[in-house]
Amino acid sequence: MKLEHRRQNVIPFTAFLLRLTRYGFFALMLIIISVLIGTAGYHLLGKISWLDSFYMACMILTGMGPVTDMETSAAKLFSSFYALYSGVAFLSITAVFFAPIIHRILHILHVEPDEK
């Protein structure tokens, strides 16, 4: 999707809401995929229940920290790499969600009025 140039007019508010919805949906899909990866990894490698795996994945993804100790080397490695991934994913997902809002604010500040 192409964004408007700084010399173009700001898009109407309804079009902005549609853009925000699309970006929000994409961010939600990234969150769901990230939680699914974490849940599956913690369940299969950490040998914990599905509910505890989901809880652990959500806590790691949001930066809150682990809630269960990992016993095996594979589980510890997965947990380490998932934590590294989660830090980058959280910031990236936040950037995706706020990109249209920031773009609109900057666009409003830089639009030059038509000369008459």
C-alpha positions in Angstrom: 0.0 0.0 0.0 1.4 3.3 -1.1 1.3 6.2 1.4 0.7 9.8 0.2 3.5 12.1 -0.6 4.2 15.0 1.8 2.9 17.5 -0.8 -0.4 15.6 -1.3 -3.4 16.4 0.8 -4.0 14.4 4.0 -6.3 11.5 3.3 -9.9 11.7 4.7 -10.4 10.4 8.2 -12.5 7.4 7.0 -9.6 6.3 4.7 -7.2 6.8 7.6 -9.4 4.5 9.8 -9.4 1.9 7.1 -5.6 2.1 6.9 -5.3 1.9 10.7 -7.5 -1.2 10.7 -5.3 -2.9 8.1 -2.1 -2.2 10.0 -3.8 -3.2 13.2 -4.9 -6.5 11.6 -1.4 -7.2 10.4 0.0 -6.4 13.9 -2.6 -8.8 15.4 -1.6 -11.5 13.0 2.1 -11.1 14.0 1.1 -11.4 17.6 -0.9 -14.5 17.0 1.9 -16.2 15.0 4.4 -15.3 17.7 2.3 -16.6 20.5 1.6 -19.8 18.5 5.3 -20.4 17.9 6.1 -19.8 21.6 3.2 -22.0 22.8 4.2 -24.9 20.6 7.8 -24.6 21.5 7.3 -24.5 25.2 4.8 -27.4 25.1 6.9 -29.6 22.9 10.4 -28.8 24.3 9.6 -27.6 27.8 7.1 -30.4 28.5 4.6 -28.2 30.1 0.8 -28.1 29.6 -0.8 -26.2 26.7 -2.2 -23.6 29.1 1.1 -23.0 30.8 2.9 -22.9 27.5 0.5 -20.2 26.3 0.9 -18.3 29.5 4.7 -18.6 29.3 4.7 -17.4 25.6 2.6 -14.4 26.4 4.7 -13.4 29.3 7.9 -13.7 27.4 6.5 -11.9 24.3 5.3 -8.9 26.4 8.6 -8.7 28.3 7.3 -9.8 31.7 9.7 -12.7 32.0 9.5 -16.5 32.4 7.1 -18.1 34.8 8.3 -21.7 34.6 11.8 -23.1 34.8 13.0 -25.0 31.8 14.5 -28.4 32.7 16.1 -29.7 29.4 18.9 -28.1 27.4 16.6 -27.9 24.3 14.0 -26.1 26.3 16.5 -23.7 27.7 17.9 -23.0 24.2 14.4 -22.5 22.8 13.4 -20.2 25.7 16.6 -18.1 25.1 16.1 -17.7 21.4 12.3 -17.1 21.8 13.1 -14.3 24.4 15.6 -12.7 21.9 13.0 -13.0 19.1 10.3 -11.6 21.4 12.2 -8.5 22.2 12.6 -7.6 18.5 9.0 -8.8 17.7 7.4 -6.7 20.4 9.1 -3.5 19.2 8.4 -4.3 15.5 4.7 -5.0 16.1 4.4 -1.8 18.1 6.1 0.1 15.2 3.7 -1.5 12.7 0.6 -0.6 14.7 1.7 3.0 15.3 3.1 3.7 11.8 -0.1 5.1 10.2 -0.8 7.3 13.3 2.7 8.8 13.3 2.6 9.1 9.5 -0.6 11.0 9.6 0.7 13.4 12.4 3.9 14.1 10.4 2.0 14.4 7.2 -0.4 17.0 8.8 2.6 19.0 10.1 4.3 19.0 6.6 1.5 19.7 4.2 2.0 23.0 2.5 -1.2 25.0 1.9 -2.1 25.7 -1.7 -1.0 29.1 -2.9 -3.9 31.2 -4.2 
